[in-house]
């Protein structure tokens, strides 16, 4: 039997975009156990719900994370709208869907770059992030912000898209699609990518289900579960099917996320073509009273927003269950039996968003 | 695309029935998606949410727990519940027994004690603890009941 050592991974590590600490129990370069430690960027945002007006809380919810920002704002608004029985106008639903899908494209491109960087493919990292700049340009042109959009409000949105912006959007979508297709051959065919990702970190469909995993991480193992199938916002009027893979390794996760980018581009095009005329928001009167639980599909997976209100402008409770929190057990399971050299790519393969996890 | 209706159900259960209810959810193949704690009417309201991956039906099991009570861990049925339970224990001071992988209040490693439990609830908890302590003292100081032995005819007691 070899000698076991405990090697700390993080909170500062070149592959980690955000701080998380893992105690890796390693024996002869094989990880036997991984114990996560978090808390480096806990900000107590949920506690602020008791101290901020429920209308202002949208801005706090959005700042849970810079990458999933739009989704958090939208999820919070949907939960409060459900409590207050507010019906959002159709145009606002489509606009939310368009911005949500751009957010997904942005997130997946960011992740593709980080994954390439994790196995040392720097030029691919630069290329993915260069393509991502197109998305950020679109967000800045349409919402005023590159990362935090602040367009959601309870009752709808407060920014619109005019014809010029729609034309610009469509042009940028074409460019993103073209650039990503150029990268596809490298992403799926390059020997380096194959060697570092095929057969690494395999989880079966039963394992991801038993571990409570969510999002592309679970879909890459064959679990067909995508909250967009429930048709919230304008998704019910768009045509798509969840993308799944059966292999369950890191390569499958790259495949699923890349295909989701193309799928998101199609969804945005559909939404732009179907965009109805109408109001952007409805006035919201009174105070929220009651509770509601809303589920949406964030780029990293299913996110749950729970709101409990007692007829006051301050909520009694606001809770976000983020997808990375749900994927942590899956990460620990993947690390068991893995080579120490693969730890970086395995951690990145769940697309960790620690800001979301800790809130 | 076929839109799947996102049905949600709520079940209220007693603390004593929690483990058997959760075990049944496990046997039905449901996935635990979240555990949420809130303070409602000076009690902990713990909401366990389970989803069916095929029908997307979300079943929420609600348990009300006193501020000084304990609640059993559901890690036997759902091992990955420990992260949610550690979070509730640290943020709200909810006492959970037998968590598999207990961080003992150091999951987020926050200096503040029970940061999500407001002052009103802390006072209510202290008052309730005092009442429980007094009730226990009174019960301990009560004189033992006198047992009278009555002899019946025929010598049988």
Boltz contact constraints between the chains, C-beta under 6 A:
constraints:
  - contact:
      token1: [A, 39]
      token2: [B, 108]
      max_distance: 6.0
  - contact:
      token1: [A, 39]
      token2: [B, 109]
      max_distance: 6.0
  - contact:
      token1: [A, 42]
      token2: [B, 108]
      max_distance: 6.0
  - contact:
      token1: [A, 44]
      token2: [B, 115]
      max_distance: 6.0
  - contact:
      token1: [A, 47]
      token2: [B, 116]
      max_distance: 6.0
  - contact:
      token1: [A, 209]
      token2: [B, 31]
      max_distance: 6.0
  - contact:
      token1: [A, 211]
      token2: [B, 80]
      max_distance: 6.0
  - contact:
      token1: [A, 212]
      token2: [B, 31]
      max_distance: 6.0
  - contact:
      token1: [A, 212]
      token2: [B, 32]
      max_distance: 6.0
  - contact:
      token1: [A, 212]
      token2: [B, 80]
      max_distance: 6.0
  - contact:
      token1: [A, 225]
      token2: [B, 53]
      max_distance: 6.0
  - contact:
      token1: [A, 229]
      token2: [B, 4]
      max_distance: 6.0
  - contact:
      token1: [A, 230]
      token2: [B, 4]
      max_distance: 6.0
  - contact:
      token1: [A, 230]
      token2: [B, 6]
      max_distance: 6.0
  - contact:
      token1: [A, 230]
      token2: [B, 56]
      max_distance: 6.0
  - contact:
      token1: [A, 231]
      token2: [B, 3]
      max_distance: 6.0
  - contact:
      token1: [A, 236]
      token2: [B, 3]
      max_distance: 6.0
  - contact:
      token1: [A, 239]
      token2: [B, 1]
      max_distance: 6.0
  - contact:
      token1: [A, 240]
      token2: [B, 1]
      max_distance: 6.0
  - contact:
      token1: [A, 304]
      token2: [B, 34]
      max_distance: 6.0
  - contact:
      token1: [A, 306]
      token2: [B, 36]
      max_distance: 6.0
  - contact:
      token1: [A, 308]
      token2: [B, 38]
      max_distance: 6.0
  - contact:
      token1: [A, 317]
      token2: [B, 38]
      max_distance: 6.0
  - contact:
      token1: [A, 319]
      token2: [B, 36]
      max_distance: 6.0
  - contact:
      token1: [A, 321]
      token2: [B, 34]
      max_distance: 6.0
  - contact:
      token1: [A, 329]
      token2: [B, 80]
      max_distance: 6.0
